[in-house]
């Protein structure tokens, strides 16, 4: 059975707190796992969340600030220590190649798993397979930063009443799905369009065109909201978003489920982020991320 869920490993910005680890997030997409921004302590958070090195197929780093990448060394070494049985691909800003090299070879270890380096240099698709397309967009931060978006191809949903009308049942249902036709009946005659799911991951950035492009129409948007609205000037100066800004992006983009994360340690009450997001007009499903929570992707009817 396919599983599509977002596992939060850490939610702190800049420095960890008593209750928040540095960043780290795993997206389970059917049988594949995509690890985003492994900050310091990610290995331990994986253990606590029930995430194994074997679950990781891709690593996507938005930028090379420490709270988003210092855990990379340990994760890579753990992948090799556990002899993960499949290749792992790493995406990260090409401008940070020297930082990736230092983290990959921070200490001595035995390499047992192929790690494919696929740095990101510009907007566009990074990988394409039967279940999703992965693409990147440039964001606006003091160091080069990219956000990521995953989009499932549109498909077809079988309609029981139409199948019955044409006398198609049992193994023939799978056959017409695979082949597109059964006798004189086409797939379109017994099914209806089904829009694919989509997910976007937006970390450290000011408002910019890349944010809007990544968020447009997604089922789930995971986005930083480092500051509250009263500190908007500070957010802009440091290349970040406020809760209200992030929520307005989601509102205008038609996002179904908004996940706010990457909170400054200056704020004691996380519910204030929820209040400001609602005040900004976002009416969809809203999660204020906490370490070790699991958030299922909204299903397409």
VEXSE-645917 format. One line per 8 residues: number of its first residue (from 1); for each residue x, y, z of N, C-alpha, C. Coordinates in steps of 0.05 Angstrom, whole numbers. Example, Ala and Ser with C-alpha at 12.3 -4.5 7.8 and 13.67 -1.06 7.14 Angstrom:
2
1> 264,-114,156,246,-90,156,264,-66,156  257,-45,142,273,-21,143,258,1,157
***
This chain:
301
1> 17,-24,0,0,0,0,18,25,0  11,44,-17,28,68,-19,23,86,5  45,99,14,44,117,36,55,144,27  41,165,32,51,192,26,47,209,51  68,214,64,67,230,89,92,246,92  90,267,108,112,285,114,120,281,143  145,273,148,155,268,175,173,291,183  166,304,205,181,327,215,202,317,235
9> 227,322,229,249,314,247,258,338,264  257,362,254,265,385,269,254,410,257  250,431,274,235,455,265,248,481,274  272,480,286,284,504,297,300,519,275  300,545,277,317,561,259,342,570,274  364,570,261,390,579,271,401,562,294  387,561,317,397,546,339,375,527,349  382,503,358,362,486,370,353,496,398
17> 330,487,407,320,495,433,315,469,449  304,472,473,298,448,490,277,431,476  260,443,460,238,428,448,239,426,417  259,439,405,261,438,376,289,432,367  292,411,351,317,404,339,322,422,315  347,422,306,353,435,280,335,422,258  334,435,235,317,426,213,323,397,205  303,385,194,305,358,182,276,349,176
25> 272,338,152,245,331,143,248,308,123  230,289,126,229,266,107,202,265,94  201,264,67,177,260,53,176,231,43  156,216,53,151,189,43,132,191,19  141,182,-4,125,183,-28,125,155,-40  103,140,-34,102,112,-41,126,97,-29  141,84,-46,164,69,-35,190,84,-34  189,111,-37,213,127,-38,213,147,-15
33> 237,154,-6,240,174,15,258,197,7  249,222,11,265,245,4,271,260,29  296,263,36,305,276,61,312,305,54  299,324,67,304,353,63,320,365,86  340,380,79,354,398,98,362,384,125  379,364,124,387,351,149,406,368,166  395,381,186,411,397,204,424,379,225  439,392,243,453,378,265,432,362,281
41> 439,337,288,422,320,304,402,304,288  403,305,261,383,291,245,383,261,250  407,249,253,409,220,257,392,212,282  395,226,303,381,219,328,351,223,324  343,245,311,315,250,306,303,228,288  318,218,269,309,196,252,303,172,269  320,166,288,316,143,306,290,146,322  286,170,332,262,176,348,237,175,332
49> 239,182,306,215,183,289,211,156,274  228,137,278,225,111,264,233,113,234  251,130,228,261,133,201,289,120,199  293,102,180,318,88,177,333,100,153  359,95,153,376,104,130,366,90,104  355,66,107,345,52,84,321,66,71  308,84,86,285,98,76,293,121,57  318,128,56,327,152,41,336,145,13
57> 323,156,-7,331,153,-35,343,179,-46  334,202,-36,344,228,-45,348,246,-21  368,263,-24,373,284,-4,371,311,-19  355,329,-9,352,355,-21,359,377,-1  381,391,-6,390,413,11,383,439,-2  369,456,13,361,482,1,384,501,0  401,502,21,424,520,22,443,511,44  466,523,44,487,514,62,491,533,86
65> 470,538,100,472,548,127,470,524,146  484,526,169,488,503,185,463,489,195  442,504,201,418,492,211,403,476,190  412,477,165,400,462,144,418,440,132  443,439,142,462,421,128,483,408,146  486,416,171,508,405,187,503,375,194  479,366,191,474,337,196,480,320,172  487,333,149,492,318,125,514,297,128
73> 536,305,142,559,287,145,550,261,159  536,264,181,527,240,195,508,223,180  489,236,166,470,220,150,484,205,128  503,218,114,517,204,92,533,180,103  546,184,126,561,162,137,543,140,147  519,147,157,500,127,166,490,110,143  485,123,120,476,109,96,497,88,88  522,95,90,544,76,84,548,55,105
81> 546,63,130,548,43,152,527,22,150  502,30,144,480,11,142,478,-3,115  497,3,97,498,-9,71,470,-8,57  460,15,55,434,19,41,436,6,14  416,-10,6,418,-27,-18,411,-13,-44  408,13,-44,402,27,-68,419,53,-70  424,63,-94,438,88,-96,422,111,-83  436,131,-74,423,155,-62,433,179,-78
89> 414,197,-85,421,221,-101,419,245,-83  438,263,-85,438,288,-70,436,312,-88  417,329,-82,413,355,-96,419,377,-76  433,398,-86,441,421,-69,451,443,-87  452,468,-78,461,489,-95,489,485,-105  493,487,-131,519,483,-143,540,502,-132  531,526,-124,549,546,-113,561,537,-86  549,518,-73,559,508,-48,573,481,-50
97> 584,475,-73,598,450,-77,620,445,-57  635,466,-50,657,463,-31,646,455,-3  623,465,4,612,458,30,602,429,29  589,421,7,580,393,5,604,374,6  626,381,-7,650,364,-7,661,361,22  661,383,36,672,382,63,654,365,81  628,368,78,610,352,95,610,322,87  612,317,61,612,289,52,637,275,63
105> 659,289,64,684,276,73,695,290,98  677,295,117,684,309,141,703,292,158  700,266,158,717,247,173,721,222,156  739,205,165,744,180,150,721,160,155  713,147,133,694,125,135,696,109,109  683,86,109,684,68,86,659,73,69  663,80,44,641,84,26,631,58,14  606,51,19,595,26,9,571,31,-8
113> 561,55,-10,536,61,-24,542,83,-45  533,79,-70,537,100,-90,521,125,-83  534,147,-81,521,172,-76,524,190,-100  502,195,-114,503,211,-139,500,240,-132  519,256,-140,517,285,-135,504,298,-160  482,312,-155,468,326,-177,462,354,-167  482,372,-168,479,399,-158,459,415,-175  447,435,-163,426,451,-176,439,478,-183
121> 437,486,-208,448,511,-217,428,531,-227  403,521,-233,383,539,-244,355,527,-240  335,543,-244,307,534,-243,303,511,-263  286,492,-255,279,472,-275,277,444,-262  270,424,-279,267,397,-269,294,384,-262  294,368,-241,318,354,-232,316,324,-237  292,313,-234,289,284,-238,260,279,-246  257,258,-261,230,251,-270,227,221,-270
129> 205,211,-259,199,182,-258,170,178,-262  161,153,-259,133,147,-263,114,159,-242  125,164,-218,107,174,-196,110,203,-190  131,217,-200,133,245,-195,155,258,-212  153,284,-214,175,301,-225,184,319,-202  211,321,-199,223,338,-179,235,362,-193  228,386,-184,239,410,-196,249,429,-175  265,449,-182,276,468,-164,271,496,-174
137> 269,515,-154,266,544,-161,284,560,-143  296,580,-154,313,598,-139,297,615,-119  307,617,-95,295,634,-74,312,658,-69  305,674,-49,319,699,-43,329,698,-14  355,693,-11,367,691,16,396,701,14  409,708,36,436,719,34,456,699,20  451,673,22,467,654,6,447,641,-13  458,630,-35,441,618,-55,424,596,-43
145> 398,597,-48,379,578,-37,359,570,-58  352,544,-59,332,534,-77,310,520,-62  285,524,-71,263,508,-61,257,485,-80  242,465,-70,237,441,-86,207,436,-88  199,425,-110,170,418,-115,169,390,-127  150,374,-118,145,347,-128,117,347,-139  114,338,-164,88,337,-177,83,309,-189  61,297,-182,54,271,-193,39,276,-220
153> 45,260,-240,30,263,-266,0,258,-262  -15,273,-277,-44,268,-276,-50,240,-287  -71,228,-277,-78,201,-285,-108,198,-290  -117,173,-288,-146,166,-292,-156,151,-268  -181,156,-260,-194,142,-238,-216,124,-250  -215,99,-244,-236,80,-254,-263,87,-241  -284,86,-257,-311,92,-247,-327,66,-247  -334,56,-223,-348,30,-221,-373,28,-239
161> -389,49,-239,-414,48,-255,-408,45,-285  -387,59,-295,-380,57,-323,-368,29,-330  -352,18,-311,-342,-9,-315,-365,-29,-317  -384,-26,-299,-407,-45,-299,-423,-42,-325  -426,-18,-335,-442,-13,-359,-430,-28,-383  -403,-29,-383,-389,-42,-405,-382,-71,-399  -391,-82,-376,-386,-109,-369,-357,-116,-363  -342,-97,-353,-314,-101,-347,-310,-105,-317
169> -298,-128,-310,-294,-134,-281,-270,-152,-278  -263,-157,-253,-241,-175,-247,-215,-166,-259  -199,-185,-269,-173,-179,-281,-174,-160,-305  -197,-159,-318,-200,-141,-341,-197,-112,-334  -203,-105,-309,-201,-77,-300,-171,-69,-301  -154,-86,-291,-126,-80,-292,-115,-80,-321  -126,-97,-337,-117,-99,-365,-123,-74,-380  -147,-63,-377,-154,-39,-392,-138,-15,-381
177> -131,-15,-355,-114,6,-344,-87,5,-356  -76,-19,-360,-49,-22,-371,-48,-16,-401  -68,-26,-415,-67,-26,-444,-82,-3,-457  -100,9,-442,-115,32,-452,-140,24,-469  -144,-1,-474,-167,-10,-490,-172,-39,-484  -197,-47,-484,-205,-75,-481,-228,-80,-501  -222,-96,-521,-241,-99,-543,-247,-72,-556  -273,-65,-555,-280,-39,-567,-283,-17,-547
185> -275,-22,-522,-278,-2,-501,-252,11,-494  -251,38,-494,-226,52,-487,-226,59,-457  -202,64,-447,-199,72,-419,-215,97,-413  -216,116,-431,-231,141,-426,-261,136,-421  -271,114,-433,-300,108,-430,-307,97,-403  -288,88,-388,-294,75,-362,-280,89,-339  -269,113,-344,-253,127,-323,-258,156,-326  -247,171,-306,-248,200,-307,-221,211,-299
193> -215,236,-307,-189,247,-300,-184,249,-270  -159,244,-262,-151,247,-234,-126,264,-233  -128,286,-219,-105,304,-217,-84,292,-198  -59,293,-206,-37,283,-189,-33,300,-164  -21,288,-144,-15,303,-120,10,320,-124  13,340,-106,37,357,-109,45,367,-81  71,373,-78,83,380,-53,105,401,-58  107,421,-41,129,440,-44,142,445,-17
201> 169,449,-19,186,454,5,201,480,1  194,499,17,205,526,15,218,534,41  244,536,41,258,545,66,268,573,62  290,580,75,298,607,80,297,625,55  279,645,56,275,662,33,258,686,41  262,708,26,243,730,26,221,723,6  201,739,5,181,737,-17,195,741,-44  190,724,-63,202,726,-89,186,709,-109
209> 191,711,-135,176,695,-154,179,665,-150  202,656,-141,206,628,-137,187,616,-116  181,631,-95,162,622,-75,135,618,-87  126,637,-103,99,635,-115,98,611,-135  119,607,-150,119,586,-170,118,558,-156  133,555,-135,133,530,-120,106,524,-107  94,545,-97,69,541,-81,44,537,-98  45,546,-123,21,547,-140,5,521,-141
217> -18,520,-128,-37,498,-130,-29,472,-117  -8,473,-99,1,448,-87,-18,437,-66  -18,411,-62,-34,399,-41,-22,405,-14  4,405,-11,17,411,14,41,430,9  41,452,24,64,470,23,77,471,50  102,463,51,118,465,76,135,490,72  132,509,90,145,535,85,155,547,111  177,560,110,188,573,134,171,597,142
225> 169,601,168,157,625,179,173,632,204  197,640,199,216,645,220,207,666,240  193,687,230,186,710,246,155,713,247  146,727,268,119,736,269,116,763,254  92,771,248,88,794,231,99,820,242  99,823,268,110,848,279,139,852,274  153,830,266,182,831,260,187,829,230  168,838,214,171,835,185,196,849,174
233> 203,872,184,227,885,175,252,869,181  253,857,204,275,839,211,276,815,193  253,804,186,251,781,168,263,788,141  255,810,130,264,818,104,294,823,104  304,836,125,333,841,127,349,815,127  339,794,139,354,769,142,346,748,121  328,755,103,321,736,82,302,715,91  281,723,106,262,704,117,233,713,112
241> 214,696,120,186,702,118,173,704,146  151,718,148,135,718,172,111,698,168  98,693,190,75,675,189,53,685,170  48,712,172,28,723,154,35,723,125  61,728,119,70,727,92,67,699,80  76,679,96,74,651,86,45,643,82  28,652,100,-1,645,97,-13,658,73  -6,683,67,-17,697,44,-7,683,18
249> 18,674,18,27,659,-5,10,635,-10  4,620,12,-12,596,10,-40,602,1  -51,623,13,-79,632,6,-81,638,-24  -63,654,-34,-64,663,-62,-58,641,-81  -43,621,-72,-35,599,-90,-55,576,-90  -75,577,-72,-95,556,-71,-84,530,-58  -66,533,-39,-55,510,-25,-76,497,-8  -77,470,-7,-96,456,9,-87,452,38
257> -62,446,42,-52,441,69,-26,457,72  -26,475,91,-3,492,97,11,482,122  38,477,120,54,469,143,75,491,148  72,505,171,91,525,178,113,513,196  138,522,191,160,511,206,183,531,207  206,523,219,231,539,220,226,564,236  221,560,262,213,581,280,237,592,296  238,619,298,259,632,314,255,625,343
265> 278,622,357,277,615,385,267,638,402  263,662,390,254,685,406,224,683,413  209,665,401,180,663,406,174,638,423  160,643,445,154,621,464,128,606,457  109,620,444,83,608,439,79,603,409  81,577,401,78,571,372,50,576,362  30,577,380,2,582,370,-2,610,359  17,628,366,15,655,354,19,654,324
273> 35,635,314,39,631,286,13,623,272  -2,605,286,-28,597,275,-48,620,274  -48,636,296,-67,659,297,-61,678,274  -35,684,269,-29,703,248,-34,692,221  -29,666,217,-35,654,191,-65,655,185  -82,650,204,-110,652,200,-119,681,195  -107,699,210,-113,728,206,-106,737,178  -86,724,166,-78,731,139,-97,720,118
281> -116,704,126,-137,695,107,-134,667,97  -115,652,107,-113,624,98,-134,607,111  -151,594,96,-174,579,107,-171,549,103  -149,539,91,-146,510,87,-135,497,112  -127,472,109,-116,457,132,-89,469,139  -85,471,165,-61,485,175,-48,469,197  -21,464,194,-5,451,215,18,469,223  20,474,249,43,487,260,62,464,268
289> 84,461,253,100,437,256,113,435,283  114,411,293,128,404,318,146,381,312  168,378,326,187,356,321,172,329,324  178,311,305,170,283,306,141,279,299  127,299,289,100,294,280,100,283,251  79,269,244,74,259,217,50,272,205  52,282,181,30,297,169,23,283,142  0,270,139,-7,257,114,-13,278,92
297> -5,272,68,-12,290,46,-42,288,41  -55,310,34,-84,309,28,-89,291,4  -109,274,6,-115,256,-15,-131,270,-37  -127,261,-61,-143,271,-84,-167,253,-87  -191,265,-88,-216,249,-92,-217,237,-119
***
